[in-house]
Amino acid sequence: MQLRPTPQGVRLAAAATTAALAAAFLSAAPAAADGDELAQVRAALETPANLDDDAGGNANADDPAIWSHPDDRDGDLIVATLKKGGLAVYDTAGREIQRLAAPTPPRPGDEAGRFNNVDLIYGFQLGRRKVDLAVVSDRGRDTVRTYAIDPAKAEDHRAPLTDVTDPAAPPVFSSSLDEINEQATAYGLASWKDARGTSYVALSRRHTSRIGTVRLEATAAGTVTYRHVRDVDLPTSFALPGGGTWAPCEDPGEGPQVEGMVADPENGVLFAAQEDVGIWRIPLGSGTPQLVDKVREYGVPAAYDPETEECAPSGPDPGVGGRHLTADAEGLSIYRQDDGEGYLLASSQGDNTFVVYDRENPAQYLGHFRVAPGTTVDGSEVCDGAMVTSAPIGGFENGLLVVHDGVNTPTVTDGNGEVRENTNFKLVDWEDVADPLDLDVTPGDWDPRD
């Protein structure tokens, strides 16, 4: 299915009314697999620690993308966001080979760049050449930033990414610098190409339920800009069985936002994780979004306490939540096989696990696992972003899963003995995930360049 652009400003409602949509998809949670047990898998490698303070360059790991070299697996890369710390590039042994800074503030007092999510576009026509792009949501500046990947430099591990963002690229959602500084800006991100080879990027808007789509365009100057083509607004409140409605508790003035997203153009959909609600399946063309799984906390009444600045339950659990995801629902990724088959993976951040669904029928739950501490590499906790590939990558002949670790160990302290915020990424052999869950291992079945 191809994306059908609509004029900017057209808001595609999730249904005729929010309550009607929620009621339509308030079905029973997907059935668990027989003998459902939490599989314990171990990471083979990890990237260096990132420390979120001035001494560490304010580097806070968030989201990875896995790039396949066209000719040489030694040149395969992991590109990852570090928020204010910019963008890091790693080889498949986890060694950092490049660091790119986030933009500085345009005016004194403005927000600086803050890189949130990253994804890839293969074969983008830029002038007379085709290039692979890493595309990044700059939450600080409300833009999409684009980086061309040089295969020759990747093969030699020599700073393979070059910024090709058009300096005049517009804000994705904001109308002014002052509005950008309010930081209701581009947040989650997913990219894809349609059947005609046109490149698109979906971006969620922080603190809202909005997902915007832009079309990437090359400029005469050899840079990349974009044009806003449509917005989708997901529901912010939901009808409950027996009457009444429920809305997730958020900080005052904020809505239930989306961050984790992944595009599935072969099946014509975008998957989006609304953090306090669940996972949506959104048509890339026209059509109604479908809530395919809910977080366990769905429907539980809660109220914001201004003294603690936290949400606390304010009533009994009505028992209408899902059985697999513990809020927040976060990073989404697809293990791609031929003919649109494969698996959808989701980070269940609240219980430090990952959930696996059937890609074509995501209502079919297939199992869950934890990236647990191993002998030489610790596990993954509070995972934001993740990416999996079925293609052979570096030394991972059976495919690779890369996950964010929000609580990296060993603990690092500063000169005053204070614990420094420490994050990184774990590299997991796909076979180690697939074996205990009885999933497929199909290296070479899917090629990102096809």
FENJO-V386450 format. One record per pair of residues at least 6 apart in sequence whose ideal C-beta (glycine too) atoms are under 8 Angstrom apart, sorted by the first residue. I is the first residue (numbers start at 1). J is the second residue. Records with the same first field share a line. If there is no record, write none. Layout:
I: J / J
This chain:
1: 265 / 267 / 268 / 283 / 284 / 285
2: 194 / 195 / 196 / 284 / 285
3: 194 / 198 / 200 / 213 / 229 / 284 / 285
4: 285 / 286
5: 215 / 229 / 230
6: 12 / 229 / 230
8: 228 / 229 / 230
9: 231
10: 230 / 231
11: 231 / 232 / 233
12: 230 / 231 / 232 / 233
13: 233
14: 21 / 232 / 233 / 234 / 235 / 288 / 289
15: 21 / 24 / 235 / 288
18: 235 / 236 / 237 / 238 / 239
19: 237 / 238 / 239 / 245
20: 239
21: 235 / 288 / 289
22: 235 / 237 / 238 / 239 / 245 / 291
23: 239
25: 290 / 291 / 292
26: 238 / 239 / 240 / 241 / 320
29: 293 / 294 / 321 / 322 / 323 / 324
30: 292 / 293 / 322 / 323 / 324 / 357 / 363 / 364 / 365
31: 364 / 365
32: 323 / 324 / 365
33: 365 / 366 / 367
36: 367 / 368
38: 353 / 368 / 369 / 370
39: 367 / 368 / 369 / 370 / 433 / 436 / 437
40: 369 / 370 / 372 / 436
41: 369 / 370 / 371 / 372 / 428 / 432 / 433 / 436
42: 371 / 372 / 373 / 374 / 375 / 377 / 379 / 428 / 432
43: 371 / 374 / 377 / 378 / 379 / 380 / 403 / 426 / 427 / 428
44: 377 / 396 / 427 / 428 / 429 / 432
45: 93 / 94 / 377 / 426 / 427
46: 94 / 377 / 378 / 405 / 408 / 424 / 425 / 426 / 427
47: 61 / 78 / 80 / 88 / 90 / 94 / 95 / 96 / 424 / 425 / 427
48: 94 / 95 / 96 / 424
49: 408 / 412 / 422 / 423 / 424
50: 56 / 59 / 60 / 61 / 82 / 85 / 88 / 408 / 422 / 423 / 424
51: 57 / 59 / 412 / 420 / 421 / 422
52: 58 / 59 / 60 / 83 / 84 / 85 / 420 / 421 / 422 / 423
53: 414 / 420 / 421
55: 414 / 420
56: 85 / 420
57: 82 / 84 / 85
58: 83 / 84 / 85
59: 82 / 83 / 84 / 85 / 86 / 88 / 423
60: 82 / 83 / 84 / 85 / 421 / 423
61: 80 / 81 / 82 / 88 / 404 / 405 / 406 / 423 / 424 / 425
62: 80 / 81 / 82 / 83 / 115 / 116 / 117 / 384 / 385 / 404 / 423
63: 80 / 81 / 116 / 117 / 118 / 331 / 384 / 385 / 387 / 404
64: 78 / 79 / 80 / 81 / 118 / 385 / 386 / 387 / 402 / 403 / 404 / 425
65: 78 / 79 / 80 / 118 / 119 / 120 / 134 / 387
66: 76 / 77 / 78 / 120 / 387 / 388 / 389 / 393 / 400 / 402
67: 76 / 77 / 78 / 79 / 120 / 132 / 134 / 149 / 154
68: 76 / 389 / 391 / 393 / 447 / 448 / 449
69: 75 / 76 / 77 / 151 / 154 / 155
70: 151 / 449
71: 151 / 155
72: 151 / 155
73: 92 / 392 / 393 / 394 / 395
74: 91 / 155 / 394
75: 151 / 154 / 155 / 156 / 157 / 160
76: 91 / 92 / 154 / 393 / 394
77: 89 / 90 / 91 / 92 / 97 / 149 / 154 / 160
78: 89 / 90 / 91 / 92 / 94 / 402 / 425 / 427
79: 87 / 88 / 89 / 90 / 118 / 120 / 134 / 147 / 161
80: 87 / 88 / 89 / 90 / 118 / 402 / 425
81: 87 / 88 / 115 / 116 / 117 / 118 / 136 / 385
82: 88 / 115
83: 102 / 114 / 115 / 116 / 139
84: 102 / 112 / 113 / 114 / 140
85: 99 / 102 / 115
86: 99 / 100 / 101 / 102 / 113 / 115
87: 99 / 100 / 102 / 115 / 118 / 134 / 136 / 147 / 161
88: 96 / 98 / 99 / 100
89: 96 / 97 / 98 / 99 / 100 / 159 / 160 / 161
90: 96 / 97 / 425
91: 97 / 157 / 394
92: 393 / 394 / 395 / 396 / 400 / 427
93: 394 / 395
94: 425 / 427
97: 157 / 158 / 159 / 160
98: 159 / 160 / 161
100: 147 / 161 / 163
101: 113
102: 112 / 113 / 114 / 115 / 138 / 140
103: 112 / 113 / 138 / 140 / 141 / 145
104: 112 / 113
105: 111 / 112
106: 141 / 177
107: 177
109: 181
110: 177 / 180 / 181
111: 140 / 141 / 180 / 181 / 183
112: 140 / 141
113: 138 / 140 / 141 / 145
114: 138 / 139 / 140 / 141
115: 136 / 137 / 138 / 139 / 145
116: 136 / 137 / 138 / 139 / 186 / 187 / 188 / 189 / 259
117: 136 / 137 / 187 / 188 / 189 / 190 / 259 / 261 / 385
118: 134 / 135 / 136 / 137 / 189
119: 134 / 135 / 189 / 190 / 191 / 201
120: 132 / 133 / 134 / 135 / 191 / 448
121: 132 / 133 / 135 / 191 / 192 / 193 / 199 / 216
122: 132 / 193 / 448 / 449
123: 130 / 131 / 132 / 193 / 197 / 449
124: 130 / 131 / 132 / 133 / 199 / 216 / 218 / 224
125: 197 / 218
126: 148 / 164 / 218 / 222 / 224
127: 218 / 222
131: 148 / 149 / 164
132: 148 / 149 / 151
133: 146 / 147 / 148 / 149 / 164 / 199 / 216 / 224
134: 146 / 147 / 149 / 161
135: 144 / 145 / 146 / 147 / 189 / 191 / 201 / 216
136: 144 / 145 / 146 / 147 / 189
137: 144 / 186 / 187 / 188 / 189 / 203
138: 144 / 145 / 185 / 186
139: 183 / 185 / 186 / 187 / 206
140: 183 / 185
141: 171 / 180 / 185
142: 171 / 172 / 173 / 174 / 180 / 185 / 186
143: 165 / 169 / 170 / 171 / 172 / 186
144: 165 / 169 / 172 / 186 / 189 / 201 / 203 / 214 / 216 / 226
145: 163 / 165 / 169
146: 163 / 164 / 165 / 216 / 223 / 224
147: 161 / 162 / 163 / 164 / 165
148: 161 / 162 / 164
149: 160 / 161
150: 160 / 161 / 162
151: 160
153: 159 / 160
154: 160
164: 222 / 223 / 224
165: 223 / 224
166: 219 / 221 / 223 / 224 / 225
167: 223
168: 225
169: 224 / 225 / 226
170: 225 / 226 / 228
171: 179 / 180 / 185
172: 185 / 186 / 203 / 205 / 212 / 214 / 228
173: 184 / 185 / 186 / 203 / 205 / 210 / 212
174: 180 / 182 / 184 / 185
183: 206 / 207
184: 205 / 206 / 207 / 208
185: 205 / 206
186: 203 / 204 / 205 / 206 / 212
187: 203 / 204 / 205 / 206 / 257 / 258 / 259
188: 203 / 204 / 258 / 259 / 260 / 261 / 272 / 273
189: 201 / 202 / 203 / 204 / 261
190: 201 / 202 / 261 / 262 / 263 / 270
191: 199 / 200 / 201 / 202 / 263
192: 199 / 200 / 263 / 264 / 265 / 284
193: 199 / 200 / 265
194: 200 / 265 / 284
195: 265
198: 215
199: 215 / 216
200: 213 / 214 / 215 / 216 / 229 / 263
201: 213 / 214 / 216 / 226
202: 211 / 212 / 213 / 261 / 263 / 270 / 272
203: 211 / 212 / 213 / 214
204: 210 / 211 / 212 / 257 / 258 / 259 / 261 / 272
205: 211 / 212 / 257
206: 257
207: 250 / 253 / 254 / 255 / 257
208: 254 / 255 / 257
209: 233 / 234 / 235 / 236 / 255 / 256 / 257 / 258 / 274
210: 231 / 232 / 233 / 234
211: 231 / 232 / 233 / 234 / 258 / 261 / 270 / 272 / 282
212: 228 / 230 / 231 / 232
213: 228 / 229 / 230 / 231 / 232
214: 226 / 227 / 228 / 229
215: 226 / 227 / 229
216: 224 / 225 / 226
217: 224 / 225 / 226 / 227
218: 224
219: 225
232: 282 / 289
234: 256 / 258 / 272 / 274 / 277 / 280 / 289
235: 277
236: 247 / 248 / 255 / 256
237: 245 / 246 / 247
238: 245 / 246 / 247 / 277 / 298 / 299
239: 245
240: 246 / 299 / 318 / 320
241: 318 / 320
246: 298 / 299 / 300 / 301
247: 256
248: 256 / 276 / 277 / 297 / 302
249: 276 / 302 / 303 / 304 / 311
250: 256 / 276 / 304 / 311
251: 304 / 309
252: 304
256: 274 / 275 / 276 / 277
257: 274 / 275
258: 272 / 273 / 274 / 275 / 280
259: 273 / 275 / 328 / 330 / 331 / 384
260: 272 / 273 / 329 / 330 / 331 / 332 / 346 / 347 / 384 / 385
261: 270 / 271 / 272 / 273 / 332
262: 270 / 271 / 332 / 333 / 334 / 344
263: 269 / 270 / 271 / 284
264: 270 / 271 / 334 / 340 / 359
265: 284
266: 336 / 339 / 340
267: 340 / 359 / 360
268: 283 / 284 / 285
269: 281 / 282 / 283 / 284
270: 281 / 282 / 283 / 284
271: 279 / 280 / 281 / 282 / 332 / 334 / 344 / 362
272: 279 / 280 / 282 / 289 / 332
273: 279 / 280 / 328 / 329 / 330 / 331 / 332 / 346 / 347
274: 280 / 329
275: 327 / 328 / 329 / 330
276: 295 / 297 / 327 / 328 / 329
277: 291 / 294 / 295 / 298 / 329
278: 291 / 292 / 293 / 294 / 295 / 298 / 322 / 325 / 329
279: 291 / 292 / 293 / 325 / 329 / 332 / 344 / 346 / 357 / 362
280: 289 / 290 / 291 / 292
281: 289 / 290 / 292 / 362
282: 289 / 290
283: 289
292: 357 / 362 / 363
293: 322 / 324 / 325 / 346 / 355 / 357 / 362 / 363 / 365
294: 320 / 321 / 322 / 325
295: 321 / 322 / 325 / 326 / 327 / 328 / 329 / 350
296: 321 / 322 / 323 / 324 / 325 / 326 / 327 / 350
297: 321 / 326 / 327 / 350
298: 320 / 321 / 322
299: 317 / 318 / 319 / 320 / 321
300: 313 / 315 / 317 / 318 / 321
301: 313 / 314 / 315 / 316
302: 311 / 312 / 313 / 314
303: 311 / 312 / 314
304: 310 / 311
305: 311 / 312
323: 365
324: 348 / 355 / 365 / 368
325: 346 / 348 / 350 / 355
326: 348 / 349 / 350 / 351 / 353
327: 349 / 350
328: 349 / 350
329: 346 / 347 / 348 / 349
330: 346 / 347 / 348 / 349 / 383 / 384 / 385
331: 346 / 347 / 383 / 384 / 385 / 386 / 387 / 403 / 404
332: 344 / 345 / 346 / 347 / 386
333: 344 / 345 / 386 / 387 / 388 / 401
334: 342 / 343 / 344 / 345 / 359 / 388
335: 342 / 343 / 345 / 359 / 388 / 389 / 390 / 399 / 430 / 439
336: 342 / 359 / 389 / 390 / 446
337: 359 / 390 / 440 / 442 / 445 / 446
338: 442 / 445 / 446
340: 359 / 360
341: 359 / 360
342: 359 / 390 / 440 / 446
343: 356 / 357 / 358 / 359 / 366 / 388 / 439
344: 356 / 357 / 358 / 359 / 362
345: 354 / 355 / 356 / 357 / 386 / 388 / 401
346: 354 / 355 / 357
347: 354 / 383 / 384 / 385 / 386 / 403
348: 354 / 355 / 368
349: 382 / 383 / 384
352: 370 / 379 / 380 / 381 / 382 / 383
353: 368 / 369 / 370
354: 368 / 369 / 370 / 371 / 383 / 386 / 403
355: 365 / 367 / 368
356: 365 / 366 / 367 / 368 / 369 / 437 / 439
357: 363 / 364 / 365 / 366
358: 364 / 366
366: 437 / 439
367: 437 / 438 / 439
369: 433 / 436 / 437
370: 379 / 380
371: 379 / 380 / 383 / 403 / 405 / 426 / 428
372: 379
373: 379 / 409
377: 426
378: 405 / 408 / 409 / 410
379: 405 / 426
380: 403 / 404 / 405 / 406 / 426
381: 405 / 406 / 407
382: 405 / 406 / 407
383: 403 / 404 / 405 / 406
384: 404 / 406
385: 403 / 404
386: 401 / 402 / 403 / 404
387: 401 / 402
388: 399 / 400 / 401 / 402 / 430
389: 399 / 400 / 430 / 448
390: 399 / 430 / 442 / 443 / 445 / 446
391: 399 / 443 / 444 / 446 / 447 / 448
392: 398 / 399 / 443 / 444
393: 399 / 400
394: 400
396: 427 / 429 / 430
397: 443
398: 429 / 430 / 431 / 434 / 441 / 443
399: 429 / 430 / 431 / 441 / 443
400: 427 / 428 / 429 / 430
401: 427 / 428 / 429 / 430 / 433
402: 425 / 426 / 427 / 428
403: 425 / 426 / 428
404: 423 / 424 / 425
405: 423 / 424 / 425 / 426
406: 423
407: 422 / 423
408: 422 / 423 / 424
409: 422
411: 419 / 422
412: 419 / 420 / 422
413: 419 / 420
414: 420
430: 441
431: 441
433: 439
434: 440 / 441
